[in-house]
Amino acid sequence: MVLISLVATHTELDLETVGTLSSGAAKLAGSVHMPAVTLSTCNRMEIYAESTGSSEDAVASTREELLDAVAASSGLDREVVSRSFRTLVEDEAVSHLFEVGAGLDSAVIGEREIAGQVRKSLADAQHAGTISGNLTKLFETASRTAKDVGTRTALGSRGRSIVSVALDIAGDMRGDGVAFYPGAKVVLIGTGAYSGTSLAQLVERGVTDIGVFSGSGRAEEFVAERAGGAKALQMQDLPAAFRDADVIIGCSGGNRRITAKEVANLAGLTGDAPRRKPLTLIDLALSHDFDPDVADLEGVELITLESVKMAAPSETEDSVQEARDVVRSAVAQYRTERRERSADDAIIALRQHTQSLLDEEMDKVRKQHGCTGAAEEVEFAVRRIMRKLLHTPTVRAREMAAEGRTEDYVRALEDLHGIVVPVREEPARAAPARRRRVEDFSAAELAQMASYLRKVPAGGFCQHHQPGEFEIERIDAVRDLPIRRAS
C-alpha cells in the first residue's frame, strides 16, 4: 500500500478554482473504493488516500480514480481537474500534511485555524467510515505536530489568522484601526467554522452589536451556543440590519451570491434618502458570498480572501525556521516508526513459526510422559529459551525496517528458515460507529447494566447526578428491563 495525496492550493491556483474543486468535498471520500480523507479549507483542496497496491500501476490507478471523483463532484472538465492537482507520494505527502497542519503552508503563515480543520477532517472521515488505520495514524501525528509547533516555537504567537487579518484590513480602511470596532455594527452571514471564529474575533475587539443570518435557519442555534450577545436575524430583518451595518461579513459558502443590486437595495445605497456612512464587505467564503461587482458601488469597500493573502503579515524567519525544524523532526520520527511497523508481518511470521515448532515438540513430550509436573517444567524452560532466541531477530527486524531494508529481512527468513511472510491485505476502511442492537448484548452485559441502573435515582441519568439535571434516552437493550431504582 502506498500513501498518495492530491493537492490543489492557493499557491498554484486562483481561489475561485480551488472553491470549485472543493464543491463536492464532503461526499468525495465516500465515492471512491479506497481509504481516503479530504481536507478542504478556504484556500486548499487536498485528498489523502492509500492505493490498493504498491506497484506504479496501482498508484496511477488510485490517482485516476480520485481525479474522476473530483471531476464528477465539482462538474469541472476532467482535464482541468488533472492539471489542477499536484500528486505527492509517501514521504512527500507526509511532509506536506505536517507542514499544512502547522500553518507553514497557509496564506497567513502560522495561523492556527488550519490545525482544527485537520482534526475535523479526521473526525469526519472516521464518522463516515472512509479511513484506514494508517491514515488515522498519519492525521493524528500531524495534529500532535501542529500542537508541538504551537507550544515549542514562536510561530503564530501573535494569533494571526485569515479572519483577524481581514478585520485588521477593515479597521485600517475605516481609518480608526482597532478603535473602529467598539462602536461598529456588524452583520455576519453564515454559521460555519469561519463564522464562529469571526464572532469570537469581533467580541474580542469590543463589538457589541452583531446580527447573524443563516439561509439554512441555524442562526438562533448558532448564537445560543456562543457568548457575545449576538442576535439571530430572519429574512425580514435583513433590510434594516444591512442599512445600519458598518461591516457585513460573508462566510456561508452557499451556492448563491449576493449581487451589487441586492446590496444597494438592502443597504439603502439608493433611493430618496441614501445612507451616508461607508459600508465594508468582507467575503471569507471560498465560493464567494458577494459578486465581485459590489466593489464598484459608491461607498462600498470589498475585502476578499485574495486581499487577505496579499496583506498577510510575514512571520520572522527565526520562528518559521524553528517550526520547520519541529516539523522535520516529527516527519523523520513518523517515517522511522512507520518503517518499523512494516516489519510487523515478518516478526509475526517468525514467532508463529517458532511457536508451531514448540507446540509440536511439547505434544510429543506429553504423549510420552503425560501432563506431569516435569512436562510443565520442560515447557516453561523451552518457552524461556525461545523468547531469548527471538529477541535479537526481533530487534534486528525493526532496525532493518528503519533503514528501509524490510525486504532483505523477509528474504533472509525465507532463505534460512523457509518462512513465507504473507502479503498484507489491501487497506480496509474502518466501519463507521453504530449503536449496538439488543441482540448484540450478552446476558452478562445486560445483568451488569441492570445492576448499575438500580443505583440511579428515578428520572436521573447516572448515580452521580440528581433527578432533573438532565436525561438521555435509554438504549433499547435496557429500556424495558424491570429495574427497581434507588429513591
KOLTI-580632 format. One record per residue (C-alpha): residue number from 1; x, y, z. Coordinates in steps of 0.2 Angstrom, whole numbers, plus 5000, padded with zeros to 4 digits. Layout:
<nodes>
@seq = NUM, X = X, Y = Y, Z = Z
...
</nodes>
This chain:
<nodes>
@seq = 1, X = 5000, Y = 5000, Z = 5000
@seq = 2, X = 5006, Y = 5017, Z = 4996
@seq = 3, X = 5001, Y = 5034, Z = 5003
@seq = 4, X = 4996, Y = 5046, Z = 4989
@seq = 5, X = 4990, Y = 5064, Z = 4991
@seq = 6, X = 4982, Y = 5076, Z = 4978
@seq = 7, X = 4985, Y = 5094, Z = 4982
@seq = 8, X = 4977, Y = 5110, Z = 4975
@seq = 9, X = 4981, Y = 5126, Z = 4985
@seq = 10, X = 4981, Y = 5145, Z = 4984
@seq = 11, X = 5000, Y = 5144, Z = 4979
@seq = 12, X = 4996, Y = 5137, Z = 4962
@seq = 13, X = 4978, Y = 5141, Z = 4958
@seq = 14, X = 4966, Y = 5156, Z = 4960
@seq = 15, X = 4954, Y = 5153, Z = 4974
@seq = 16, X = 4939, Y = 5153, Z = 4963
@seq = 17, X = 4946, Y = 5136, Z = 4955
@seq = 18, X = 4950, Y = 5130, Z = 4972
@seq = 19, X = 4932, Y = 5133, Z = 4978
@seq = 20, X = 4925, Y = 5124, Z = 4963
@seq = 21, X = 4936, Y = 5109, Z = 4966
@seq = 22, X = 4930, Y = 5109, Z = 4984
@seq = 23, X = 4912, Y = 5110, Z = 4980
@seq = 24, X = 4909, Y = 5091, Z = 4982
@seq = 25, X = 4922, Y = 5088, Z = 4995
@seq = 26, X = 4911, Y = 5082, Z = 5009
@seq = 27, X = 4905, Y = 5066, Z = 4999
@seq = 28, X = 4921, Y = 5063, Z = 4989
@seq = 29, X = 4929, Y = 5051, Z = 5000
@seq = 30, X = 4914, Y = 5040, Z = 5001
@seq = 31, X = 4913, Y = 5039, Z = 4982
@seq = 32, X = 4930, Y = 5030, Z = 4980
@seq = 33, X = 4935, Y = 5012, Z = 4983
@seq = 34, X = 4950, Y = 5015, Z = 4994
@seq = 35, X = 4953, Y = 5023, Z = 5011
@seq = 36, X = 4953, Y = 5042, Z = 5009
@seq = 37, X = 4952, Y = 5058, Z = 5019
@seq = 38, X = 4948, Y = 5075, Z = 5011
@seq = 39, X = 4955, Y = 5092, Z = 5018
@seq = 40, X = 4945, Y = 5106, Z = 5011
@seq = 41, X = 4948, Y = 5124, Z = 5018
@seq = 42, X = 4946, Y = 5142, Z = 5011
@seq = 43, X = 4962, Y = 5140, Z = 5001
@seq = 44, X = 4965, Y = 5122, Z = 4998
@seq = 45, X = 4958, Y = 5106, Z = 4992
@seq = 46, X = 4968, Y = 5090, Z = 4997
@seq = 47, X = 4964, Y = 5072, Z = 4996
@seq = 48, X = 4974, Y = 5059, Z = 5006
@seq = 49, X = 4972, Y = 5040, Z = 5001
@seq = 50, X = 4980, Y = 5023, Z = 5001
@seq = 51, X = 4982, Y = 5014, Z = 4985
@seq = 52, X = 4976, Y = 4997, Z = 4983
@seq = 53, X = 4994, Y = 4991, Z = 4979
@seq = 54, X = 5012, Y = 4996, Z = 4979
@seq = 55, X = 5016, Y = 4995, Z = 4961
@seq = 56, X = 5017, Y = 5010, Z = 4949
@seq = 57, X = 5001, Y = 5004, Z = 4940
@seq = 58, X = 4991, Y = 5003, Z = 4957
@seq = 59, X = 4997, Y = 5021, Z = 4962
@seq = 60, X = 4992, Y = 5028, Z = 4945
@seq = 61, X = 4975, Y = 5019, Z = 4945
@seq = 62, X = 4972, Y = 5026, Z = 4963
@seq = 63, X = 4976, Y = 5044, Z = 4956
@seq = 64, X = 4965, Y = 5042, Z = 4941
@seq = 65, X = 4950, Y = 5036, Z = 4952
@seq = 66, X = 4952, Y = 5051, Z = 4964
@seq = 67, X = 4953, Y = 5063, Z = 4949
@seq = 68, X = 4937, Y = 5055, Z = 4942
@seq = 69, X = 4928, Y = 5058, Z = 4958
@seq = 70, X = 4933, Y = 5076, Z = 4959
@seq = 71, X = 4928, Y = 5079, Z = 4941
@seq = 72, X = 4911, Y = 5071, Z = 4945
@seq = 73, X = 4908, Y = 5081, Z = 4961
@seq = 74, X = 4914, Y = 5098, Z = 4955
@seq = 75, X = 4907, Y = 5097, Z = 4937
@seq = 76, X = 4924, Y = 5103, Z = 4930
@seq = 77, X = 4932, Y = 5096, Z = 4915
@seq = 78, X = 4942, Y = 5080, Z = 4918
@seq = 79, X = 4957, Y = 5088, Z = 4910
@seq = 80, X = 4956, Y = 5104, Z = 4920
@seq = 81, X = 4955, Y = 5094, Z = 4936
@seq = 82, X = 4970, Y = 5084, Z = 4932
@seq = 83, X = 4980, Y = 5099, Z = 4928
@seq = 84, X = 4974, Y = 5107, Z = 4945
@seq = 85, X = 4981, Y = 5094, Z = 4957
@seq = 86, X = 4999, Y = 5091, Z = 4962
@seq = 87, X = 5002, Y = 5072, Z = 4966
@seq = 88, X = 5013, Y = 5068, Z = 4981
@seq = 89, X = 5018, Y = 5051, Z = 4986
@seq = 90, X = 5024, Y = 5043, Z = 5003
@seq = 91, X = 5036, Y = 5054, Z = 5012
@seq = 92, X = 5032, Y = 5070, Z = 5001
@seq = 93, X = 5014, Y = 5068, Z = 5006
@seq = 94, X = 5018, Y = 5065, Z = 5025
@seq = 95, X = 5029, Y = 5081, Z = 5025
@seq = 96, X = 5016, Y = 5091, Z = 5016
@seq = 97, X = 5002, Y = 5087, Z = 5028
@seq = 98, X = 5013, Y = 5090, Z = 5043
@seq = 99, X = 5018, Y = 5107, Z = 5036
@seq = 100, X = 5000, Y = 5111, Z = 5032
@seq = 101, X = 4994, Y = 5107, Z = 5050
@seq = 102, X = 5007, Y = 5118, Z = 5057
@seq = 103, X = 5002, Y = 5133, Z = 5047
@seq = 104, X = 5018, Y = 5134, Z = 5037
@seq = 105, X = 5008, Y = 5132, Z = 5020
@seq = 106, X = 4994, Y = 5144, Z = 5024
@seq = 107, X = 4990, Y = 5161, Z = 5016
@seq = 108, X = 4993, Y = 5168, Z = 5033
@seq = 109, X = 5009, Y = 5159, Z = 5039
@seq = 110, X = 5007, Y = 5152, Z = 5057
@seq = 111, X = 4988, Y = 5153, Z = 5058
@seq = 112, X = 4981, Y = 5141, Z = 5070
@seq = 113, X = 4964, Y = 5138, Z = 5062
@seq = 114, X = 4971, Y = 5125, Z = 5050
@seq = 115, X = 4976, Y = 5113, Z = 5064
@seq = 116, X = 4957, Y = 5112, Z = 5069
@seq = 117, X = 4952, Y = 5109, Z = 5051
@seq = 118, X = 4965, Y = 5095, Z = 5050
@seq = 119, X = 4957, Y = 5087, Z = 5066
@seq = 120, X = 4940, Y = 5090, Z = 5059
@seq = 121, X = 4944, Y = 5081, Z = 5043
@seq = 122, X = 4950, Y = 5066, Z = 5053
@seq = 123, X = 4934, Y = 5066, Z = 5063
@seq = 124, X = 4923, Y = 5067, Z = 5048
@seq = 125, X = 4932, Y = 5053, Z = 5039
@seq = 126, X = 4930, Y = 5042, Z = 5055
@seq = 127, X = 4912, Y = 5046, Z = 5056
@seq = 128, X = 4909, Y = 5041, Z = 5038
@seq = 129, X = 4920, Y = 5026, Z = 5039
@seq = 130, X = 4931, Y = 5031, Z = 5024
@seq = 131, X = 4948, Y = 5030, Z = 5034
@seq = 132, X = 4960, Y = 5016, Z = 5037
@seq = 133, X = 4972, Y = 5013, Z = 5052
@seq = 134, X = 4987, Y = 5020, Z = 5043
@seq = 135, X = 4978, Y = 5037, Z = 5038
@seq = 136, X = 4971, Y = 5038, Z = 5056
@seq = 137, X = 4989, Y = 5037, Z = 5062
@seq = 138, X = 4995, Y = 5050, Z = 5049
@seq = 139, X = 4982, Y = 5063, Z = 5054
@seq = 140, X = 4984, Y = 5060, Z = 5072
@seq = 141, X = 5003, Y = 5063, Z = 5071
@seq = 142, X = 5000, Y = 5078, Z = 5060
@seq = 143, X = 4989, Y = 5086, Z = 5074
@seq = 144, X = 5001, Y = 5082, Z = 5088
@seq = 145, X = 5015, Y = 5090, Z = 5077
@seq = 146, X = 5004, Y = 5106, Z = 5075
@seq = 147, X = 5002, Y = 5107, Z = 5094
@seq = 148, X = 5021, Y = 5105, Z = 5097
@seq = 149, X = 5024, Y = 5119, Z = 5084
@seq = 150, X = 5012, Y = 5130, Z = 5094
@seq = 151, X = 5020, Y = 5126, Z = 5111
@seq = 152, X = 5038, Y = 5125, Z = 5107
@seq = 153, X = 5040, Y = 5139, Z = 5094
@seq = 154, X = 5035, Y = 5157, Z = 5092
@seq = 155, X = 5026, Y = 5154, Z = 5076
@seq = 156, X = 5008, Y = 5160, Z = 5077
@seq = 157, X = 5011, Y = 5168, Z = 5094
@seq = 158, X = 5003, Y = 5184, Z = 5088
@seq = 159, X = 4987, Y = 5175, Z = 5085
@seq = 160, X = 4986, Y = 5179, Z = 5066
@seq = 161, X = 4973, Y = 5171, Z = 5056
@seq = 162, X = 4963, Y = 5174, Z = 5040
@seq = 163, X = 4949, Y = 5182, Z = 5050
@seq = 164, X = 4960, Y = 5193, Z = 5061
@seq = 165, X = 4970, Y = 5199, Z = 5046
@seq = 166, X = 4953, Y = 5203, Z = 5036
@seq = 167, X = 4947, Y = 5213, Z = 5052
@seq = 168, X = 4963, Y = 5222, Z = 5053
@seq = 169, X = 4962, Y = 5227, Z = 5035
@seq = 170, X = 4944, Y = 5233, Z = 5038
@seq = 171, X = 4949, Y = 5243, Z = 5053
@seq = 172, X = 4963, Y = 5252, Z = 5043
@seq = 173, X = 4951, Y = 5256, Z = 5028
@seq = 174, X = 4940, Y = 5265, Z = 5040
@seq = 175, X = 4954, Y = 5275, Z = 5047
@seq = 176, X = 4952, Y = 5270, Z = 5065
@seq = 177, X = 4961, Y = 5254, Z = 5066
@seq = 178, X = 4956, Y = 5244, Z = 5082
@seq = 179, X = 4947, Y = 5259, Z = 5088
@seq = 180, X = 4934, Y = 5257, Z = 5074
@seq = 181, X = 4926, Y = 5241, Z = 5081
@seq = 182, X = 4919, Y = 5245, Z = 5099
@seq = 183, X = 4906, Y = 5256, Z = 5091
@seq = 184, X = 4903, Y = 5246, Z = 5075
@seq = 185, X = 4888, Y = 5237, Z = 5069
@seq = 186, X = 4891, Y = 5220, Z = 5061
@seq = 187, X = 4881, Y = 5208, Z = 5051
@seq = 188, X = 4888, Y = 5190, Z = 5050
@seq = 189, X = 4881, Y = 5179, Z = 5036
@seq = 190, X = 4883, Y = 5160, Z = 5039
@seq = 191, X = 4885, Y = 5149, Z = 5053
@seq = 192, X = 4900, Y = 5138, Z = 5049
@seq = 193, X = 4918, Y = 5137, Z = 5056
@seq = 194, X = 4923, Y = 5154, Z = 5050
@seq = 195, X = 4908, Y = 5162, Z = 5057
@seq = 196, X = 4912, Y = 5155, Z = 5074
@seq = 197, X = 4929, Y = 5162, Z = 5073
@seq = 198, X = 4923, Y = 5179, Z = 5066
@seq = 199, X = 4911, Y = 5181, Z = 5080
@seq = 200, X = 4924, Y = 5177, Z = 5093
@seq = 201, X = 4936, Y = 5190, Z = 5085
@seq = 202, X = 4923, Y = 5203, Z = 5084
@seq = 203, X = 4918, Y = 5201, Z = 5103
@seq = 204, X = 4937, Y = 5201, Z = 5107
@seq = 205, X = 4938, Y = 5218, Z = 5098
@seq = 206, X = 4924, Y = 5225, Z = 5108
@seq = 207, X = 4909, Y = 5224, Z = 5095
@seq = 208, X = 4893, Y = 5223, Z = 5104
@seq = 209, X = 4880, Y = 5225, Z = 5090
@seq = 210, X = 4881, Y = 5209, Z = 5080
@seq = 211, X = 4867, Y = 5201, Z = 5069
@seq = 212, X = 4869, Y = 5183, Z = 5062
@seq = 213, X = 4859, Y = 5177, Z = 5047
@seq = 214, X = 4859, Y = 5160, Z = 5040
@seq = 215, X = 4850, Y = 5154, Z = 5025
@seq = 216, X = 4848, Y = 5137, Z = 5032
@seq = 217, X = 4839, Y = 5143, Z = 5048
@seq = 218, X = 4853, Y = 5139, Z = 5060
@seq = 219, X = 4856, Y = 5157, Z = 5066
@seq = 220, X = 4846, Y = 5155, Z = 5083
@seq = 221, X = 4855, Y = 5139, Z = 5087
@seq = 222, X = 4872, Y = 5147, Z = 5082
@seq = 223, X = 4870, Y = 5162, Z = 5093
@seq = 224, X = 4863, Y = 5152, Z = 5108
@seq = 225, X = 4879, Y = 5141, Z = 5108
@seq = 226, X = 4891, Y = 5155, Z = 5109
@seq = 227, X = 4894, Y = 5170, Z = 5120
@seq = 228, X = 4895, Y = 5188, Z = 5114
@seq = 229, X = 4877, Y = 5193, Z = 5114
@seq = 230, X = 4874, Y = 5191, Z = 5095
@seq = 231, X = 4856, Y = 5191, Z = 5089
@seq = 232, X = 4849, Y = 5180, Z = 5076
@seq = 233, X = 4842, Y = 5188, Z = 5061
@seq = 234, X = 4827, Y = 5182, Z = 5050
@seq = 235, X = 4825, Y = 5186, Z = 5032
@seq = 236, X = 4813, Y = 5201, Z = 5035
@seq = 237, X = 4826, Y = 5208, Z = 5047
@seq = 238, X = 4840, Y = 5210, Z = 5033
@seq = 239, X = 4835, Y = 5227, Z = 5026
@seq = 240, X = 4836, Y = 5236, Z = 5042
@seq = 241, X = 4852, Y = 5226, Z = 5048
@seq = 242, X = 4861, Y = 5230, Z = 5031
@seq = 243, X = 4856, Y = 5248, Z = 5032
@seq = 244, X = 4863, Y = 5250, Z = 5049
@seq = 245, X = 4878, Y = 5239, Z = 5047
@seq = 246, X = 4896, Y = 5246, Z = 5046
@seq = 247, X = 4903, Y = 5229, Z = 5041
@seq = 248, X = 4895, Y = 5214, Z = 5033
@seq = 249, X = 4905, Y = 5198, Z = 5034
@seq = 250, X = 4900, Y = 5184, Z = 5022
@seq = 251, X = 4906, Y = 5166, Z = 5026
@seq = 252, X = 4892, Y = 5155, Z = 5022
@seq = 253, X = 4900, Y = 5147, Z = 5006
@seq = 254, X = 4882, Y = 5144, Z = 4998
@seq = 255, X = 4879, Y = 5142, Z = 4980
@seq = 256, X = 4871, Y = 5159, Z = 4978
@seq = 257, X = 4880, Y = 5176, Z = 4978
@seq = 258, X = 4873, Y = 5192, Z = 4984
@seq = 259, X = 4873, Y = 5204, Z = 4969
@seq = 260, X = 4878, Y = 5223, Z = 4969
@seq = 261, X = 4860, Y = 5227, Z = 4966
@seq = 262, X = 4854, Y = 5217, Z = 4981
@seq = 263, X = 4867, Y = 5226, Z = 4992
@seq = 264, X = 4862, Y = 5243, Z = 4985
@seq = 265, X = 4844, Y = 5240, Z = 4989
@seq = 266, X = 4846, Y = 5231, Z = 5006
@seq = 267, X = 4859, Y = 5243, Z = 5012
@seq = 268, X = 4850, Y = 5259, Z = 5007
@seq = 269, X = 4863, Y = 5265, Z = 4994
@seq = 270, X = 4849, Y = 5271, Z = 4983
@seq = 271, X = 4833, Y = 5280, Z = 4985
@seq = 272, X = 4827, Y = 5296, Z = 4991
@seq = 273, X = 4837, Y = 5295, Z = 5007
@seq = 274, X = 4853, Y = 5285, Z = 5003
@seq = 275, X = 4864, Y = 5280, Z = 5018
@seq = 276, X = 4879, Y = 5292, Z = 5021
@seq = 277, X = 4891, Y = 5281, Z = 5031
@seq = 278, X = 4903, Y = 5269, Z = 5021
@seq = 279, X = 4900, Y = 5250, Z = 5021
@seq = 280, X = 4914, Y = 5237, Z = 5022
@seq = 281, X = 4910, Y = 5220, Z = 5015
@seq = 282, X = 4922, Y = 5205, Z = 5020
@seq = 283, X = 4920, Y = 5190, Z = 5009
@seq = 284, X = 4928, Y = 5175, Z = 5018
@seq = 285, X = 4918, Y = 5162, Z = 5008
@seq = 286, X = 4929, Y = 5151, Z = 4996
@seq = 287, X = 4915, Y = 5151, Z = 4983
@seq = 288, X = 4911, Y = 5170, Z = 4987
@seq = 289, X = 4896, Y = 5176, Z = 4996
@seq = 290, X = 4896, Y = 5193, Z = 4986
@seq = 291, X = 4898, Y = 5196, Z = 4967
@seq = 292, X = 4914, Y = 5205, Z = 4963
@seq = 293, X = 4905, Y = 5220, Z = 4956
@seq = 294, X = 4899, Y = 5225, Z = 4973
@seq = 295, X = 4916, Y = 5233, Z = 4974
@seq = 296, X = 4911, Y = 5246, Z = 4961
@seq = 297, X = 4897, Y = 5253, Z = 4972
@seq = 298, X = 4900, Y = 5270, Z = 4979
@seq = 299, X = 4904, Y = 5270, Z = 4997
@seq = 300, X = 4907, Y = 5251, Z = 4997
@seq = 301, X = 4924, Y = 5243, Z = 5001
@seq = 302, X = 4926, Y = 5224, Z = 4997
@seq = 303, X = 4939, Y = 5213, Z = 5006
@seq = 304, X = 4941, Y = 5196, Z = 4999
@seq = 305, X = 4952, Y = 5181, Z = 5003
@seq = 306, X = 4964, Y = 5187, Z = 4989
@seq = 307, X = 4965, Y = 5204, Z = 4998
@seq = 308, X = 4969, Y = 5194, Z = 5014
@seq = 309, X = 4983, Y = 5184, Z = 5006
@seq = 310, X = 4991, Y = 5199, Z = 4999
@seq = 311, X = 4991, Y = 5209, Z = 5015
@seq = 312, X = 4995, Y = 5195, Z = 5027
@seq = 313, X = 5010, Y = 5200, Z = 5038
@seq = 314, X = 5025, Y = 5189, Z = 5037
@seq = 315, X = 5032, Y = 5179, Z = 5052
@seq = 316, X = 5050, Y = 5181, Z = 5057
@seq = 317, X = 5062, Y = 5170, Z = 5049
@seq = 318, X = 5068, Y = 5163, Z = 5065
@seq = 319, X = 5050, Y = 5157, Z = 5071
@seq = 320, X = 5047, Y = 5150, Z = 5054
@seq = 321, X = 5064, Y = 5140, Z = 5054
@seq = 322, X = 5060, Y = 5134, Z = 5072
@seq = 323, X = 5043, Y = 5127, Z = 5066
@seq = 324, X = 5051, Y = 5119, Z = 5051
@seq = 325, X = 5064, Y = 5110, Z = 5062
@seq = 326, X = 5050, Y = 5104, Z = 5073
@seq = 327, X = 5040, Y = 5098, Z = 5058
@seq = 328, X = 5056, Y = 5090, Z = 5050
@seq = 329, X = 5060, Y = 5080, Z = 5066
@seq = 330, X = 5042, Y = 5074, Z = 5068
@seq = 331, X = 5042, Y = 5068, Z = 5050
@seq = 332, X = 5058, Y = 5059, Z = 5052
@seq = 333, X = 5051, Y = 5050, Z = 5068
@seq = 334, X = 5035, Y = 5046, Z = 5059
@seq = 335, X = 5044, Y = 5038, Z = 5045
@seq = 336, X = 5055, Y = 5028, Z = 5056
@seq = 337, X = 5040, Y = 5022, Z = 5066
@seq = 338, X = 5031, Y = 5018, Z = 5050
@seq = 339, X = 5045, Y = 5008, Z = 5043
@seq = 340, X = 5047, Y = 4999, Z = 5059
@seq = 341, X = 5029, Y = 4994, Z = 5058
@seq = 342, X = 5032, Y = 4987, Z = 5041
@seq = 343, X = 5042, Y = 4973, Z = 5049
@seq = 344, X = 5027, Y = 4968, Z = 5060
@seq = 345, X = 5022, Y = 4955, Z = 5047
@seq = 346, X = 5039, Y = 4947, Z = 5047
@seq = 347, X = 5041, Y = 4947, Z = 5066
@seq = 348, X = 5023, Y = 4939, Z = 5067
@seq = 349, X = 5028, Y = 4925, Z = 5054
@seq = 350, X = 5044, Y = 4921, Z = 5063
@seq = 351, X = 5035, Y = 4920, Z = 5080
@seq = 352, X = 5021, Y = 4909, Z = 5073
@seq = 353, X = 5034, Y = 4898, Z = 5065
@seq = 354, X = 5044, Y = 4895, Z = 5081
@seq = 355, X = 5028, Y = 4893, Z = 5091
@seq = 356, X = 5021, Y = 4880, Z = 5080
@seq = 357, X = 5038, Y = 4870, Z = 5082
@seq = 358, X = 5037, Y = 4872, Z = 5101
@seq = 359, X = 5019, Y = 4866, Z = 5101
@seq = 360, X = 5024, Y = 4850, Z = 5090
@seq = 361, X = 5038, Y = 4845, Z = 5102
@seq = 362, X = 5028, Y = 4848, Z = 5118
@seq = 363, X = 5014, Y = 4837, Z = 5110
@seq = 364, X = 5027, Y = 4823, Z = 5109
@seq = 365, X = 5033, Y = 4826, Z = 5127
@seq = 366, X = 5015, Y = 4825, Z = 5134
@seq = 367, X = 5011, Y = 4809, Z = 5124
@seq = 368, X = 5027, Y = 4801, Z = 5131
@seq = 369, X = 5027, Y = 4807, Z = 5148
@seq = 370, X = 5009, Y = 4813, Z = 5151
@seq = 371, X = 5004, Y = 4830, Z = 5158
@seq = 372, X = 5016, Y = 4829, Z = 5173
@seq = 373, X = 5025, Y = 4842, Z = 5183
@seq = 374, X = 5041, Y = 4838, Z = 5174
@seq = 375, X = 5032, Y = 4841, Z = 5157
@seq = 376, X = 5027, Y = 4858, Z = 5163
@seq = 377, X = 5044, Y = 4862, Z = 5169
@seq = 378, X = 5051, Y = 4857, Z = 5152
@seq = 379, X = 5038, Y = 4868, Z = 5143
@seq = 380, X = 5042, Y = 4883, Z = 5154
@seq = 381, X = 5061, Y = 4881, Z = 5151
@seq = 382, X = 5059, Y = 4879, Z = 5132
@seq = 383, X = 5047, Y = 4894, Z = 5131
@seq = 384, X = 5060, Y = 4905, Z = 5140
@seq = 385, X = 5074, Y = 4899, Z = 5128
@seq = 386, X = 5063, Y = 4903, Z = 5114
@seq = 387, X = 5060, Y = 4921, Z = 5120
@seq = 388, X = 5078, Y = 4924, Z = 5122
@seq = 389, X = 5082, Y = 4917, Z = 5104
@seq = 390, X = 5069, Y = 4928, Z = 5097
@seq = 391, X = 5074, Y = 4944, Z = 5105
@seq = 392, X = 5089, Y = 4948, Z = 5093
@seq = 393, X = 5080, Y = 4943, Z = 5077
@seq = 394, X = 5065, Y = 4955, Z = 5083
@seq = 395, X = 5077, Y = 4969, Z = 5087
@seq = 396, X = 5086, Y = 4967, Z = 5070
@seq = 397, X = 5070, Y = 4967, Z = 5061
@seq = 398, X = 5065, Y = 4984, Z = 5067
@seq = 399, X = 5082, Y = 4991, Z = 5064
@seq = 400, X = 5082, Y = 4985, Z = 5046
@seq = 401, X = 5065, Y = 4991, Z = 5044
@seq = 402, X = 5070, Y = 5008, Z = 5050
@seq = 403, X = 5084, Y = 5008, Z = 5037
@seq = 404, X = 5072, Y = 5003, Z = 5023
@seq = 405, X = 5078, Y = 4985, Z = 5022
@seq = 406, X = 5062, Y = 4976, Z = 5027
@seq = 407, X = 5063, Y = 4966, Z = 5010
@seq = 408, X = 5081, Y = 4960, Z = 5015
@seq = 409, X = 5075, Y = 4953, Z = 5031
@seq = 410, X = 5060, Y = 4945, Z = 5023
@seq = 411, X = 5071, Y = 4937, Z = 5010
@seq = 412, X = 5083, Y = 4930, Z = 5024
@seq = 413, X = 5068, Y = 4922, Z = 5033
@seq = 414, X = 5063, Y = 4913, Z = 5018
@seq = 415, X = 5081, Y = 4908, Z = 5013
@seq = 416, X = 5087, Y = 4902, Z = 5030
@seq = 417, X = 5071, Y = 4895, Z = 5038
@seq = 418, X = 5058, Y = 4893, Z = 5024
@seq = 419, X = 5046, Y = 4905, Z = 5032
@seq = 420, X = 5035, Y = 4914, Z = 5019
@seq = 421, X = 5029, Y = 4931, Z = 5026
@seq = 422, X = 5011, Y = 4933, Z = 5020
@seq = 423, X = 5007, Y = 4948, Z = 5009
@seq = 424, X = 4997, Y = 4961, Z = 5018
@seq = 425, X = 4979, Y = 4963, Z = 5013
@seq = 426, X = 4973, Y = 4978, Z = 5004
@seq = 427, X = 4970, Y = 4993, Z = 5016
@seq = 428, X = 4952, Y = 4992, Z = 5023
@seq = 429, X = 4941, Y = 5006, Z = 5028
@seq = 430, X = 4936, Y = 5007, Z = 5046
@seq = 431, X = 4917, Y = 5004, Z = 5048
@seq = 432, X = 4908, Y = 5019, Z = 5055
@seq = 433, X = 4902, Y = 5018, Z = 5073
@seq = 434, X = 4885, Y = 5011, Z = 5075
@seq = 435, X = 4873, Y = 5009, Z = 5090
@seq = 436, X = 4873, Y = 4991, Z = 5097
@seq = 437, X = 4857, Y = 4982, Z = 5095
@seq = 438, X = 4848, Y = 4972, Z = 5109
@seq = 439, X = 4854, Y = 4955, Z = 5102
@seq = 440, X = 4872, Y = 4962, Z = 5102
@seq = 441, X = 4872, Y = 4961, Z = 5121
@seq = 442, X = 4876, Y = 4946, Z = 5131
@seq = 443, X = 4866, Y = 4941, Z = 5146
@seq = 444, X = 4880, Y = 4946, Z = 5157
@seq = 445, X = 4881, Y = 4963, Z = 5150
@seq = 446, X = 4863, Y = 4966, Z = 5152
@seq = 447, X = 4864, Y = 4960, Z = 5170
@seq = 448, X = 4878, Y = 4972, Z = 5173
@seq = 449, X = 4868, Y = 4986, Z = 5166
@seq = 450, X = 4853, Y = 4982, Z = 5177
@seq = 451, X = 4864, Y = 4981, Z = 5192
@seq = 452, X = 4871, Y = 4999, Z = 5189
@seq = 453, X = 4854, Y = 5007, Z = 5184
@seq = 454, X = 4847, Y = 5001, Z = 5201
@seq = 455, X = 4858, Y = 5014, Z = 5209
@seq = 456, X = 4852, Y = 5028, Z = 5198
@seq = 457, X = 4838, Y = 5039, Z = 5206
@seq = 458, X = 4822, Y = 5039, Z = 5196
@seq = 459, X = 4822, Y = 5052, Z = 5182
@seq = 460, X = 4841, Y = 5054, Z = 5183
@seq = 461, X = 4855, Y = 5050, Z = 5171
@seq = 462, X = 4868, Y = 5042, Z = 5182
@seq = 463, X = 4871, Y = 5039, Z = 5201
@seq = 464, X = 4882, Y = 5055, Z = 5201
@seq = 465, X = 4868, Y = 5067, Z = 5196
@seq = 466, X = 4852, Y = 5072, Z = 5204
@seq = 467, X = 4835, Y = 5069, Z = 5195
@seq = 468, X = 4830, Y = 5083, Z = 5183
@seq = 469, X = 4848, Y = 5089, Z = 5180
@seq = 470, X = 4847, Y = 5080, Z = 5163
@seq = 471, X = 4841, Y = 5064, Z = 5155
@seq = 472, X = 4846, Y = 5054, Z = 5140
@seq = 473, X = 4836, Y = 5041, Z = 5130
@seq = 474, X = 4839, Y = 5023, Z = 5136
@seq = 475, X = 4845, Y = 5011, Z = 5123
@seq = 476, X = 4833, Y = 4998, Z = 5118
@seq = 477, X = 4843, Y = 4984, Z = 5127
@seq = 478, X = 4839, Y = 4991, Z = 5144
@seq = 479, X = 4823, Y = 5002, Z = 5141
@seq = 480, X = 4811, Y = 4988, Z = 5146
@seq = 481, X = 4821, Y = 4980, Z = 5160
@seq = 482, X = 4812, Y = 4978, Z = 5176
@seq = 483, X = 4823, Y = 4989, Z = 5187
@seq = 484, X = 4819, Y = 4995, Z = 5205
@seq = 485, X = 4828, Y = 5011, Z = 5205
@seq = 486, X = 4835, Y = 5020, Z = 5220
@seq = 487, X = 4825, Y = 5033, Z = 5229
</nodes>
